[in-house]
Amino acid sequence: MAAKSPRAWQRMLSGRRLDLLDPTPVDIEIEDIAHGLAFVARWNGQTRGDFAYSVAEHSLLVEIIHGRMYPKAPVKWKLAALLHDAPEYVIGDMISPVKAAVGPGYGELDARLTSAIHIRFGLPAALPKTVKAQIKRADKVSAWMEAVQIAGFSESEATKFFGRPNAELIEGLDIYLRPPVEVRRDFVSRHEALLSQL
């Protein structure tokens, strides 16, 4: 008798059934992404405050920072910045040492999901390298802010890992931990606003 294959799909609250081995754009809904990301904690939950600092909140911050760094960027790249960690609604937020331990399988899964998500929302399956690098720069600024403001790093320690951002770039940006329902709502609203501008 042949061994039964392990289940490689996940049922979403929208009712969609997302196949992780072969994700298709039609099985991706922004409400599922926003819901999942609002409950996924960054920094493995090791942050100060009464709520976890979610990937959805981080994604909103990265999109703002990206907009400050590249104010003339087309709307589609702003949307890409908002969705830069979207696959984590299914696979979670793994810290870099865990990704290294898991090996190339994690990166392949992330790439498959990213492609399907991008196609679903009208982006190219793979972003141009320059755009990806720009979003990564905004992501590092966000990581520095998070490290200093909520993850217990000193400024010098955060600078060693992420580089010190320009003070003007982050002026007026503070991290507030909020209930997942608020973050989920704001993520969906920002996504809708960007889509309406495409």
C-alpha positions as CSV (number, residue, x, y, z in Angstrom):
1,M,0.0,0.0,0.0
2,A,1.4,3.4,-1.0
3,A,2.2,5.9,1.6
4,K,-0.3,8.8,1.8
5,S,1.2,12.1,0.8
6,P,1.2,14.8,3.5
7,R,-1.3,17.6,3.1
8,A,0.4,20.6,1.5
9,W,-2.5,23.0,1.4
10,Q,-4.1,25.3,3.9
11,R,-7.8,26.3,4.2
12,M,-8.1,30.1,4.5
13,L,-10.9,32.0,6.3
14,S,-12.1,33.2,2.9
15,G,-12.8,29.6,2.0
16,R,-9.9,29.4,-0.4
17,R,-7.7,26.4,-0.4
18,L,-4.1,27.5,-1.0
19,D,-1.8,24.8,-2.3
20,L,1.7,25.6,-0.9
21,L,3.5,23.5,-3.5
22,D,1.6,25.1,-6.4
23,P,0.0,28.3,-5.3
24,T,-2.3,30.0,-7.8
25,P,-3.3,33.7,-7.9
26,V,-7.0,32.8,-7.8
27,D,-6.6,31.3,-4.3
28,I,-5.1,34.5,-2.8
29,E,-7.3,37.1,-1.1
30,I,-6.1,40.3,0.5
31,E,-8.3,39.7,3.5
32,D,-6.5,36.4,4.2
33,I,-3.1,38.0,3.8
34,A,-4.1,40.9,6.1
35,H,-5.6,38.6,8.7
36,G,-2.6,36.2,8.8
37,L,0.0,39.0,8.8
38,A,-1.8,40.8,11.7
39,F,-1.3,37.7,13.8
40,V,2.3,36.9,12.8
41,A,4.7,38.4,15.3
42,R,8.0,39.8,14.2
43,W,11.2,39.3,16.4
44,N,9.7,35.9,17.4
45,G,7.4,37.9,19.7
46,Q,10.3,39.3,21.7
47,T,9.1,42.9,21.7
48,R,7.9,45.3,24.4
49,G,4.2,46.1,24.7
50,D,0.8,44.5,25.3
51,F,0.5,43.3,21.7
52,A,2.9,41.5,19.4
53,Y,4.5,43.7,16.7
54,S,2.9,42.1,13.6
55,V,4.2,41.6,10.1
56,A,1.2,43.6,8.9
57,E,2.3,46.6,11.1
58,H,5.9,46.2,9.8
59,S,4.7,46.1,6.2
60,L,2.7,49.4,6.6
61,L,5.8,51.0,8.1
62,V,8.1,49.7,5.3
63,E,5.7,51.1,2.7
64,I,5.8,54.5,4.4
65,I,9.6,54.5,4.6
66,H,9.9,53.3,1.0
67,G,7.6,56.3,0.0
68,R,9.9,58.7,1.8
69,M,13.0,57.2,0.3
70,Y,11.6,57.1,-3.2
71,P,8.8,59.7,-3.5
72,K,8.7,59.4,-7.3
73,A,8.3,55.6,-7.3
74,P,5.3,54.3,-9.3
75,V,2.3,53.2,-7.3
76,K,3.0,49.6,-8.3
77,W,6.3,49.6,-6.4
78,K,4.6,51.1,-3.4
79,L,2.2,48.2,-3.5
80,A,5.1,45.8,-3.8
81,A,6.6,47.4,-0.7
82,L,3.4,46.8,1.2
83,L,3.3,43.2,0.1
84,H,7.0,42.5,0.5
85,D,6.5,40.0,3.4
86,A,3.0,38.8,2.2
87,P,4.0,35.1,2.0
88,E,4.5,35.1,5.7
89,Y,0.7,35.0,6.1
90,V,1.1,31.3,5.4
91,I,4.7,30.5,6.3
92,G,5.2,32.8,9.3
93,D,8.1,35.1,10.0
94,M,11.3,33.2,10.4
95,I,14.3,35.0,11.8
96,S,17.4,34.8,9.7
97,P,19.2,32.0,11.7
98,V,16.1,29.7,11.3
99,K,15.9,30.4,7.6
100,A,19.6,29.4,7.3
101,A,18.9,26.2,9.3
102,V,15.9,25.3,7.1
103,G,17.9,25.7,4.0
104,P,17.0,26.5,0.4
105,G,13.5,24.9,0.7
106,Y,12.3,28.0,2.6
107,G,13.4,30.4,-0.1
108,E,11.8,28.3,-2.9
109,L,8.5,28.3,-1.0
110,D,8.7,32.0,-0.4
111,A,9.4,32.6,-4.1
112,R,6.4,30.5,-5.2
113,L,4.1,32.3,-2.9
114,T,5.5,35.8,-3.8
115,S,5.0,35.1,-7.5
116,A,1.4,34.1,-7.0
117,I,0.7,37.1,-4.8
118,H,2.3,39.5,-7.2
119,I,0.3,38.2,-10.2
120,R,-2.9,38.3,-8.2
121,F,-2.5,42.0,-7.6
122,G,-1.2,43.0,-11.0
123,L,2.5,43.1,-10.2
124,P,5.3,41.2,-12.1
125,A,5.9,37.7,-10.7
126,A,9.5,38.8,-10.0
127,L,10.3,42.3,-9.2
128,P,13.2,44.1,-11.0
129,K,16.4,43.8,-8.9
130,T,16.6,47.6,-8.4
131,V,13.1,47.7,-7.0
132,K,13.8,44.7,-4.8
133,A,16.9,46.4,-3.5
134,Q,15.0,49.7,-2.8
135,I,12.4,47.8,-0.7
136,K,15.2,46.0,1.1
137,R,16.7,49.3,2.1
138,A,13.4,50.5,3.5
139,D,13.0,47.2,5.3
140,K,16.4,47.7,7.0
141,V,15.4,51.1,8.1
142,S,12.3,49.6,9.6
143,A,14.3,46.9,11.3
144,W,16.6,49.5,12.9
145,M,13.6,51.4,14.2
146,E,12.0,48.2,15.5
147,A,15.2,47.0,17.1
148,V,15.7,50.3,19.0
149,Q,12.1,51.2,19.9
150,I,10.6,47.8,20.8
151,A,13.1,44.9,20.6
152,G,15.6,46.0,23.3
153,F,18.6,46.8,21.1
154,S,20.9,49.8,21.8
155,E,21.3,52.2,19.0
156,S,24.9,51.1,18.4
157,E,23.9,47.4,18.4
158,A,21.0,48.1,15.9
159,T,23.4,50.2,13.7
160,K,25.9,47.3,13.6
161,F,23.2,45.0,12.2
162,F,21.0,47.3,10.1
163,G,22.9,50.5,9.6
164,R,21.9,53.8,11.1
165,P,19.1,55.5,9.0
166,N,19.1,59.2,8.2
167,A,17.4,61.0,11.1
168,E,15.2,63.0,8.7
169,L,14.0,59.9,7.0
170,I,12.4,58.5,10.2
171,E,11.4,61.8,11.7
172,G,7.9,61.6,13.2
173,L,7.7,57.8,12.8
174,D,7.1,56.0,16.0
175,I,6.1,52.4,16.5
176,Y,2.9,51.8,18.4
177,L,1.7,48.3,19.1
178,R,-2.0,47.9,18.3
179,P,-4.6,45.1,18.4
180,P,-4.6,42.8,15.4
181,V,-8.1,43.9,14.3
182,E,-6.9,47.5,13.9
183,V,-3.8,46.6,12.0
184,R,-5.7,44.2,9.7
185,R,-8.2,46.9,8.9
186,D,-5.4,49.5,8.1
187,F,-3.5,47.0,5.9
188,V,-6.6,46.2,3.8
189,S,-7.4,49.9,3.6
190,R,-3.9,50.8,2.4
191,H,-3.9,48.0,-0.1
192,E,-7.2,49.2,-1.5
193,A,-6.0,52.8,-1.7
194,L,-2.9,51.7,-3.7
195,L,-4.9,49.4,-6.0
196,S,-7.3,52.3,-6.8
197,Q,-4.3,54.4,-7.9
198,L,-3.0,51.8,-10.4
